Each structure stands twice: as structure tokens, then as C-alpha cells.
Amino acid sequence: MKVRLLLVFCVLFVFSYGLSAYRRPSIYSQQIIAIPTPTATLTPSQSDKTSISLTKLTDDLEVAEKNVTRISMILVKVVAALLSLLIVYRLIFMIFRRSSQLIVDNFINASDAEEMNNVLPGLSQLARERLVGEMKGVRQRVKEHIINQGPESYHPPDKLPLPQTTPDQRLGELVTSLSEFTPEQMHPAVNILKVIFPTYGTKVTSILQSQGKEYDRLGITFEITNIEGRLSSKLYTVWESVEAVSEQALKDRYRKLLGSAIRWLALELSRREMVAAVPWYHLGRKRDRYQAKIYNFFGALNLASAATQGKLFYELAIEDLQQAIFLYPEWFQPYENLADTYSSFGRETSDKECLNWQRQAILEYDRALNACEDESVKRRIIIGKAMAGLMTGDVNLIQEAIAEIDKLKKNWDETSELNTRFLYNLAAWYAIAHRINAGVKTALSLARRYLVYALVRDYQRTLWEWAGKDPDLQGICEDYAELKFIMLKKLNEVPELPSLIGKNFTKHTEDILWVMGNG
């Protein structure tokens, strides 16, 4: 940046010097050549006086003209100087205030369905609106992730680039205007500014696709291009899932598909932003570990998106997490997240497929345990492995899972446990054990107890929204809205409840559990 600014100042200095030299009058034009004025000899004295008066008037007019010319030249120079300063200020301001641009073209109809041509403008605008909302959500998750896990060296921009159809060319137009008012020999120097400070950002081309003569399956293709060419382009098509194909009108099917497509686009744009921001001084293994954190983070985001956006995001999560493991095989987190992905994906498949997915999950949980050194994290991984064991349907694996949980709870004081994630996962395990009739006594009551413990201790309430939609907790709470109301009321009465332990904690939570069990 310092080199660029030095070049800018050099160009502007030469421009100002050349402009002043171009406008400076010639020294020959400043010389006044005295031309003798012939005087007629008049005999009357009155004629002599008249001649002298006219000569004096002429001299006075010449002096006045010189003064007016001198003042005009000074004013012109002052105006030129002020205008030059204004141009310099505007140029520097636009250089420093440049920001990354996001150009999202209107949809191109390649589906061979002429009826879609009339709705392309509206569909394009709807896509841009949804993209803004999705990117805000992803940006918030990025900030939370950096606070909790890093990478600390990445600082996301404070402002999101708003999707627009045309790039901002004001800086280029200003440079073009400068070249029009500078001498011809200055044009190359002025045009260098366009090369030093080009437009930068991302351009997205969106295309509607279809398969089959009867539009059996619809798709939306995105071509993502870096305007500066620093990153490679990305071409990806989001297709309708086979199960989602319906008899709705084409425009309604495309609008429905738009949700998953825009979610993918928001995640991919955020990923590219983080990849481009990898510090240049991160080399070798350090760079690999930095990138592994990026892949792991977006793998977790894809996993979280799968519950609402479809199975496609399970596949995307698996790709990201496998890449994270490849880059940083000593780190436990990608193994755990990959195991969670396998287990969650398996629950949405048939019995045989479910068994295979859960077995893969168990293997990944074992790898995570081998790579992890933190005992509190190991407890969480053990619960995840035990949940996968329950979901296999295999009697031996179910018994192993029950034994793991019993071992985990040995000599453990549940009323002093402050780890909300551990309590929440334990509640989910007992909820699954109750649902599949795994033979665990009091599984339902324990699931409710640990869920209340987890939510009450979650003073930031990061788990509250998901708890009402979590499929693992189905069947343990008939009216989640009522449970939230009771807990909030109790927390208002006892603000210090999240940090209490022992009997001081249970005497308040028992009231909530009684309402939950008898509601």
C-alpha cells in the first residue's frame, strides 16, 4: 500500500507541474514593446491639452488592463490549485475507502422453459435479498467462532458487501476524467492508477437449469469468479433432491430450491473471503493448520444446515471435514465433527445404511478420542460415540454404549456439573435410549432432568432455540414453549441459579421438573 501511495503522489506532482507549465505564459508575451505614438503638431493650445489628456487616458487604460489581467491570472491559478487539491483529496478518499464488491448478475434462463423468462427479474431480486440475510447469519457465526476457537488473526469486515448488478466504477471514471484534462504525455502515468488500484471483489453468475423434457429435476448453477483473479473460479449446481420433486409450477419449484442454493452460495462466499485472508507469513504446516480450521468451521456449518436444507449439506460437510483432517491430522475436532455428521446422516437413511453410517461414526469418535488430550472434551466425545452405538440397532453395540455412560457417570456429581454442552448431550442420549427402548431404567426422567440442567445453566441461551427443534429430544417434552416460560420465570426469580450447585440448585430445578412431568 505504501508503494502504491508513493506512486500516486508522484503522478499527481508531475500532473500539477505539467499543468502549471502548460498554462504559464511565454516570457515573450510578457514583454511590452514601446511603440512611439506620432503626435500631430497643432497650433492651438486647446488642441495640445486635448492630445495630452487622450495620451494619459490611454496609459491609464493600459495600466488598468494589466492589473485586471494580473488579478484574473491569480484567480485562475487559485481556482486551479483548489480544484487540484479537491481532486487529490477525492482520489485519496476513494482509494482508502475502496471495499470488496459483490456483483450478482440477474438469473440466466437455461432451463428451456420460456415461462420462466417473465419471472427472472423478480427471482433475481429475491435471490439477492435472501443472500443478504444468509450472509448476515454466517457472519455472526464467524465472529462467534473466532472468539471461541480462532483463527484469531482473521478479522471479518465490519460491513457486508451488498449484492449489486453492476460494479462501482467511480474510481476508474475519475482517473479517466483526469486523463482528459492532462497533457497527452501524462496519459500513461495517469492510467497507471487503474492498474495499481483496480476494482476488486467477487462476481456471481446465476443460471437456471433443468433435467428431462418434462423438467423432472431443476437446478441452479452458480459461477463464482474473483474480479482480480487472486482466487480460482468455482462452478457448482444445486439440484433438487429426488424426494423433493413435486407437481408445483416451475416458478414455485425454483423459489423453493432457492433456499438451499442461496445457503450454499452464502457459505461459499464466506469461505472464499476467509481463504483469501490467510496471512502471507503463514507458511508450511502453519498455513495448513490455519486452513484446516477454516474447513472444519464450514464443515460444522454445513452439518448445521443439513437439518433444514437437505442431505446435500451432509455431503458438503463430509468433504470439508475430510479436507480438514488431511491438512491437520493431529487435531481431534475434525474427527469429532465428521463422526457427528456420519451419525446424523445415518439417522435419515434405511436400517442397513444407518448401521453402516453409525459404524463409521464410531470409528471417527475413536480417532477423536486418540487425538484429544482434554478430559472434559473426551467426556463429550464418549457421549457422541454412545449415541451412535444406540442408533446402530446392534445389541452388542447398544450394551457397550450403556456401559460407557454408566462408567462416565461413576463418581460424578450431576448437580455440580457446569458444562452445558455435556449436560445437553447426556439428555439427548437418554432421550434416544427411551425412544428405542434400549432397556435403560428411568431414561425419560433422566433425559428431562439433564435437559433442564443444561438449559438453566446456559446463561447465554445458545442452546434454547435448537432444543425445541432437536430431533434427538423428541418425545421428552410435549410443550417446549411452556417449559421455556417456566424456566424464564424461575430465572427471573433466582438470577444466580445458573451458577448454584448442590441442594441450592436442585431445590429450584425440581419445581421446573415437576411442571415438565405433569404438564
C-alpha positions in Angstrom: 0.0 0.0 0.0 2.9 2.4 0.8 4.4 1.8 -2.6 1.0 2.5 -4.2 0.5 5.8 -2.4 4.1 6.9 -3.3 3.3 6.3 -7.0 0.0 8.2 -6.6 1.8 11.3 -5.1 4.5 11.2 -7.8 1.8 11.1 -10.6 -0.1 14.0 -9.0 3.0 16.1 -8.5 4.0 15.6 -12.2 0.4 16.3 -13.2 0.3 19.6 -11.2 3.8 20.7 -12.5 2.8 19.9 -16.1 -0.5 21.7 -15.8 1.2 24.8 -14.5 3.9 24.7 -17.2 1.2 24.2 -19.8 -0.7 27.3 -18.6 2.4 29.6 -17.9 2.5 32.4 -20.5 5.7 32.8 -22.6 8.3 35.3 -21.4 8.0 36.9 -24.8 4.3 37.6 -24.3 5.2 39.5 -21.1 7.5 41.9 -22.8 5.9 45.3 -23.7 7.3 46.8 -26.8 7.1 50.5 -26.7 5.8 51.8 -30.0 6.2 55.6 -30.4 3.0 57.3 -31.0 3.2 60.0 -33.6 1.8 63.3 -32.4 0.4 65.9 -34.7 1.6 69.5 -34.3 -1.4 71.6 -33.6 -1.1 75.3 -33.3 -4.0 76.0 -31.0 -3.2 75.5 -27.3 -6.5 73.8 -26.7 -5.6 71.0 -29.2 -2.3 70.4 -27.2 -4.2 70.0 -24.0 -6.7 67.5 -25.6 -3.9 65.4 -27.0 -2.1 65.2 -23.6 -5.4 64.1 -22.0 -6.0 61.4 -24.5 -2.5 60.1 -24.1 -2.8 60.0 -20.3 -6.2 58.2 -20.6 -4.7 55.6 -22.9 -1.9 55.0 -20.5 -4.3 54.6 -17.6 -6.4 52.1 -19.5 -3.3 50.1 -20.4 -2.3 50.0 -16.7 -5.8 49.0 -15.6 -5.9 46.3 -18.2 -2.6 44.9 -17.0 -3.9 44.9 -13.4 -7.1 43.2 -14.4 -5.2 40.6 -16.4 -2.8 40.0 -13.4 -5.7 39.6 -11.0 -7.5 37.3 -13.4 -4.4 35.1 -13.7 -4.0 34.9 -10.0 -7.7 33.9 -9.6 -7.3 31.3 -12.3 -4.2 29.9 -10.5 -6.0 29.9 -7.2 -9.1 28.1 -8.6 -6.8 25.6 -10.4 -4.9 24.9 -7.2 -8.1 24.5 -5.2 -9.5 22.2 -7.9 -6.3 20.2 -7.9 -6.4 19.8 -4.1 -10.1 18.7 -4.3 -9.2 16.1 -7.0 -6.3 14.8 -4.9 -8.5 14.6 -1.8 -11.2 12.8 -3.7 -8.8 10.4 -5.3 -7.1 9.5 -2.0 -10.5 9.2 -0.3 -11.8 6.8 -2.9 -8.6 4.8 -2.8 -8.7 4.4 1.0 -12.5 3.8 1.1 -12.4 1.1 -1.6 -14.2 -2.0 -0.4 -14.8 -5.5 -1.8 -17.7 -5.6 -4.2 -20.2 -8.4 -4.7 -21.7 -8.4 -8.2 -24.6 -10.8 -8.6 -26.0 -10.9 -12.1 -29.6 -11.5 -12.9 -30.6 -15.1 -13.5 -29.9 -16.6 -16.9 -32.6 -19.0 -18.1 -31.0 -22.1 -19.5 -33.9 -24.4 -18.5 -35.6 -24.2 -21.9 -38.8 -23.1 -20.1 -40.0 -19.9 -21.7 -42.5 -19.3 -18.9 -39.5 -18.5 -16.6 -38.4 -15.5 -18.6 -41.2 -13.4 -17.2 -40.2 -14.1 -13.6 -36.4 -13.8 -13.9 -36.2 -10.2 -12.6 -38.3 -11.0 -9.6 -36.5 -14.2 -8.9 -33.1 -12.4 -9.2 -34.1 -9.7 -6.7 -35.5 -12.3 -4.3 -32.2 -14.2 -4.5 -30.2 -11.0 -3.6 -32.5 -10.3 -0.7 -32.1 -13.8 0.7 -28.4 -13.7 0.2 -28.1 -10.6 2.4 -29.9 -12.4 5.2 -27.9 -15.6 4.9 -24.6 -13.8 4.8 -25.5 -11.9 8.0 -26.2 -15.1 9.8 -23.0 -16.7 8.6 -21.0 -13.5 9.5 -22.4 -13.7 13.1 -21.3 -17.4 13.3 -17.9 -16.5 12.0 -17.4 -13.9 14.7 -18.6 -16.3 17.4 -16.2 -19.0 16.1 -13.2 -16.7 16.1 -13.9 -15.7 19.7 -14.2 -19.3 20.8 -11.7 -21.2 18.6 -10.0 -18.8 16.2 -8.1 -18.2 13.9 -7.5 -15.0 15.8 -5.6 -13.4 13.0 -8.7 -13.2 10.8 -10.8 -10.1 11.3 -14.0 -10.1 9.2 -15.0 -6.8 7.6 -17.4 -4.7 9.7 -19.7 -4.1 6.7 -21.2 -6.8 4.4 -20.9 -6.1 0.7 -24.4 -5.6 -0.6 -25.2 -7.6 -3.8 -25.5 -5.4 -6.8 -25.8 -5.9 -10.5 -23.1 -3.6 -11.7 -19.7 -2.8 -10.2 -18.8 0.6 -8.7 -16.6 2.3 -11.3 -16.3 5.8 -9.7 -12.6 5.5 -9.2 -12.0 4.4 -12.8 -14.2 7.2 -14.1 -12.3 9.8 -12.0 -9.0 8.6 -13.5 -10.4 8.7 -17.0 -11.6 12.3 -16.4 -8.1 13.2 -15.2 -6.5 11.8 -18.3 -8.8 14.1 -20.4 -7.5 17.2 -18.7 -3.9 16.4 -18.6 -1.3 16.8 -21.4 -1.0 13.9 -23.7 2.4 12.9 -22.4 0.9 12.5 -18.9 -1.8 9.9 -20.0 0.3 6.8 -19.4 1.2 7.9 -15.9 -2.4 8.7 -15.0 -3.7 5.4 -16.4 -1.2 3.6 -14.2 -3.6 4.4 -11.3 -6.2 2.0 -12.8 -3.6 -0.8 -12.8 -2.4 -0.1 -9.2 -5.9 0.3 -7.7 -8.3 -2.0 -9.7 -11.8 -2.9 -8.8 -11.8 -6.0 -6.5 -14.3 -8.4 -5.1 -16.4 -11.3 -6.4 -18.8 -11.7 -9.3 -21.6 -14.4 -9.3 -23.3 -15.6 -12.4 -26.6 -17.5 -11.8 -28.2 -19.9 -14.2 -31.4 -21.8 -14.1 -31.0 -25.5 -15.2 -33.3 -28.4 -15.7 -33.1 -32.2 -16.5 -35.6 -34.1 -18.7 -38.1 -33.0 -21.2 -40.7 -32.6 -18.6 -38.4 -30.7 -16.2 -38.1 -33.7 -14.0 -35.4 -32.1 -11.9 -34.5 -28.4 -11.5 -31.1 -26.9 -10.6 -29.5 -23.5 -10.0 -25.9 -23.1 -11.2 -23.5 -20.5 -9.7 -20.3 -19.4 -11.3 -18.2 -17.6 -8.8 -15.3 -15.5 -10.1 -12.7 -13.4 -8.3 -12.6 -10.0 -10.1 -8.8 -9.6 -9.5 -8.1 -13.2 -10.4 -6.5 -13.9 -7.0 -8.7 -17.0 -6.4 -9.7 -19.7 -8.7 -13.2 -19.7 -10.1 -15.9 -22.0 -8.7 -18.7 -23.6 -10.7 -21.4 -25.6 -8.8 -25.0 -26.6 -9.3 -27.5 -27.1 -6.6 -30.1 -29.7 -7.7 -33.5 -30.6 -6.3 -33.4 -33.7 -4.2 -35.2 -36.6 -5.7 -37.6 -36.7 -2.8 -38.4 -33.0 -3.2 -39.6 -33.1 -6.8 -43.3 -32.1 -6.8 -46.1 -31.2 -9.2 -45.9 -27.5 -8.4 -45.4 -24.8 -11.1 -41.9 -24.3 -12.2 -41.6 -20.9 -10.7 -42.7 -22.2 -7.3 -40.2 -25.1 -7.5 -37.4 -22.7 -8.3 -38.4 -20.5 -5.4 -38.3 -23.5 -3.1 -34.9 -24.6 -4.4 -33.6 -21.0 -3.9 -33.4 -21.5 -0.2 -30.8 -24.3 -0.4 -29.0 -22.7 -3.3 -28.6 -19.3 -1.6 -27.5 -21.0 1.7 -24.7 -22.8 -0.3 -23.8 -19.5 -2.0 -23.5 -17.6 1.3 -21.3 -20.3 2.8 -19.1 -20.4 -0.2 -18.6 -16.7 -0.4 -17.7 -16.5 3.3 -15.3 -19.4 2.9 -13.5 -17.7 -0.1 -13.3 -14.5 2.0 -11.6 -16.4 4.8 -9.3 -18.3 2.5 -8.2 -15.0 0.8 -7.4 -13.6 4.2 -4.9 -16.3 5.1 -1.8 -14.2 6.2 1.1 -14.4 3.8 3.6 -15.2 6.6 1.7 -18.4 7.4 3.8 -21.0 5.6 4.1 -24.8 5.5 2.5 -26.6 8.4 1.3 -23.3 10.0 -0.6 -22.5 6.8 -2.1 -26.0 6.6 -3.4 -25.7 10.2 -4.9 -22.3 9.5 -6.7 -23.6 6.5 -7.8 -26.8 8.4 -9.6 -24.5 10.9 -11.4 -22.9 8.0 -12.5 -26.2 6.5 -13.5 -27.6 10.0 -15.6 -24.5 10.7 -17.5 -24.6 7.4 -17.9 -28.4 7.7 -19.7 -27.7 11.0 -21.9 -25.0 9.4 -22.8 -27.4 6.6 -23.8 -30.0 9.1 -26.0 -27.5 11.0 -27.6 -26.5 7.6 -28.5 -30.1 6.7 -31.4 -30.3 9.2 -33.3 -27.6 7.3 -31.7 -27.5 3.8 -31.5 -31.2 2.9 -29.0 -34.1 2.5 -26.8 -32.1 0.1 -25.2 -30.3 3.1 -24.3 -33.6 4.8 -22.2 -34.4 1.7 -20.7 -30.9 1.7 -19.9 -31.3 5.4 -18.1 -34.6 4.8 -16.0 -33.1 2.1 -14.9 -30.1 4.2 -14.1 -32.2 7.3 -12.1 -34.8 5.4 -10.1 -31.9 3.9 -9.5 -30.5 7.4 -8.3 -33.9 8.6 -5.9 -34.2 5.7 -4.4 -30.8 6.5 -4.2 -31.2 10.3 -4.4 -35.0 11.2 -3.2 -34.4 14.8 -6.3 -32.2 15.6 -9.2 -34.0 17.3 -12.0 -31.6 16.3 -12.5 -32.6 12.6 -12.7 -36.2 13.6 -15.4 -35.5 16.1 -17.4 -33.3 13.7 -17.1 -35.9 11.0 -18.4 -38.5 13.3 -21.3 -36.3 14.2 -22.0 -35.9 10.5 -21.9 -39.6 9.8 -24.2 -40.3 12.8 -26.7 -37.6 11.8 -26.7 -38.6 8.2 -27.3 -42.2 9.2 -30.4 -41.4 11.1 -32.1 -40.3 7.9 -31.3 -43.5 6.0 -32.7 -47.0 6.0 -31.8 -49.7 8.6 -28.9 -51.2 6.6 -27.4 -47.8 5.6 -28.0 -46.5 9.1 -25.9 -49.3 10.5 -23.0 -48.6 8.1 -23.1 -44.8 8.8 -23.2 -45.3 12.6 -20.2 -47.7 12.4 -18.2 -45.2 10.5 -19.2 -42.6 13.1 -17.9 -44.9 15.9 -14.6 -45.3 14.2 -14.2 -41.5 13.8 -15.1 -41.0 17.5 -12.3 -43.4 18.4 -9.9 -41.4 16.3 -11.0 -38.2 18.0 -10.5 -39.8 21.5 -7.0 -40.8 20.5 -6.1 -37.3 19.3 -7.7 -35.5 22.3 -5.9 -34.7 25.5 -8.6 -32.6 27.3 -10.5 -34.8 29.7 -13.6 -32.6 29.6 -13.7 -32.8 25.8 -13.2 -36.6 26.0 -16.4 -36.9 28.0 -18.3 -35.1 25.3 -16.9 -37.4 22.6 -17.7 -40.5 24.6 -21.4 -39.4 24.7 -21.4 -38.9 21.0 -19.9 -42.4 20.5 -22.5 -43.9 22.8 -25.3 -42.2 20.9 -24.0 -43.7 17.6 -23.9 -47.1 19.4 -27.6 -46.8 20.3 -28.6 -45.9 16.7 -26.9 -49.0 15.2 -29.6 -51.2 16.5 -26.9 -53.8 17.2 -27.5 -55.4 20.6 -23.8 -55.7 21.4 -23.1 -52.1 20.5 -26.1 -50.9 22.5 -24.8 -52.7 25.6 -21.4 -51.2 25.0 -22.9 -47.7 24.8 -24.9 -48.2 28.1 -21.7 -49.4 29.8 -19.8 -46.3 28.6 -22.4 -44.0 30.0 -22.5 -45.8 33.4 -18.7 -45.6 33.5 -18.8 -41.9 32.7 -21.3 -41.1 35.5 -19.4 -43.0 38.1 -18.4 -40.7 41.0 -19.9 -37.8 39.1 -22.0 -35.1 40.8 -24.6 -34.0 38.4 -25.7 -31.0 40.5 -22.2 -29.5 40.3 -21.7 -30.0 36.5 -21.4 -26.6 34.8 -20.6 -27.8 31.3 -23.9 -27.1 29.4 -22.9 -29.0 26.3 -22.1 -32.1 28.2 -25.4 -32.0 30.1 -27.3 -31.4 26.8 -25.6 -34.3 25.0 -26.4 -36.5 28.0 -30.0 -35.5 27.9 -30.1 -36.4 24.1 -28.5 -39.8 24.8 -31.2 -40.7 27.4 -33.9 -39.4 25.1 -32.7 -41.7 22.3 -32.4 -44.6 24.8 -36.0 -44.0 25.8 -37.3 -43.8 22.2 -35.6 -47.1 21.0 -36.4 -49.0 24.3 -32.8 -49.7 25.0 -33.6 -51.1 28.4 -32.3 -48.1 30.4 -34.3 -47.6 33.5 -35.7 -44.1 34.1 -34.3 -43.0 30.8 -37.2 -40.5 30.2 -36.9 -38.8 33.6 -33.1 -38.6 33.3 -33.4 -37.1 29.8 -35.8 -34.4 31.2 -33.6 -33.7 34.2 -30.4 -33.2 32.2 -32.2 -31.1 29.6 -33.4 -28.7 32.3 -30.0 -28.7 33.9 -28.4 -27.8 30.6 -30.8 -25.0 29.7 -30.8 -23.5 33.1 -27.0 -23.3 33.2 -26.9 -22.0 29.6 -26.9 -18.3 30.7 -26.2 -17.2 27.1 -29.1 -19.3 25.9 -27.2 -20.6 22.8 -29.0 -24.0 23.1 -32.5 -22.8 23.8 -33.7 -22.4 20.2 -32.2 -25.6 18.9 -33.5 -27.6 21.8 -37.1 -27.1 20.6 -36.2 -28.5 17.2 -33.7 -31.1 18.0 -34.9 -34.5 16.7 -32.9 -36.3 19.3 -35.1 -34.8 22.1 -38.4 -35.7 20.5 -40.9 -37.2 22.9 -39.5 -35.9 26.2 -41.2 -32.6 26.3 -44.8 -32.2 24.9 -44.9 -28.4 25.2 -41.5 -26.8 24.9 -42.9 -23.3 24.9 -44.4 -23.9 28.3 -41.1 -25.3 29.6 -39.3 -22.1 28.3 -41.8 -19.9 30.1 -41.4 -21.8 33.4 -37.6 -21.7 33.2 -37.5 -18.0 32.4 -39.9 -17.2 35.2 -37.7 -19.2 37.6 -34.5 -17.4 36.3 -36.2 -14.1 36.9 -36.9 -15.1 40.5 -33.4 -16.5 41.1 -30.9 -14.8 38.7 -27.9 -16.6 40.3 -29.4 -20.0 39.5 -27.0 -20.9 36.6 -24.1 -20.8 39.0 -25.6 -22.6 42.0 -24.6 -26.1 42.9 -25.8 -28.9 45.2 -29.1 -28.6 47.0 -29.2 -24.9 46.4 -29.5 -25.7 42.7 -31.8 -28.8 42.9 -34.5 -27.1 45.1 -35.3 -24.7 42.2 -34.9 -27.2 39.3 -37.2 -29.7 41.0 -40.1 -27.2 40.6 -39.4 -27.0 36.9 -39.2 -30.8 36.5 -42.4 -31.2 38.4 -44.2 -28.9 35.9 -42.5 -30.6 33.0 -43.5 -34.1 34.2 -47.1 -33.1 35.0 -47.7 -30.6 32.2 
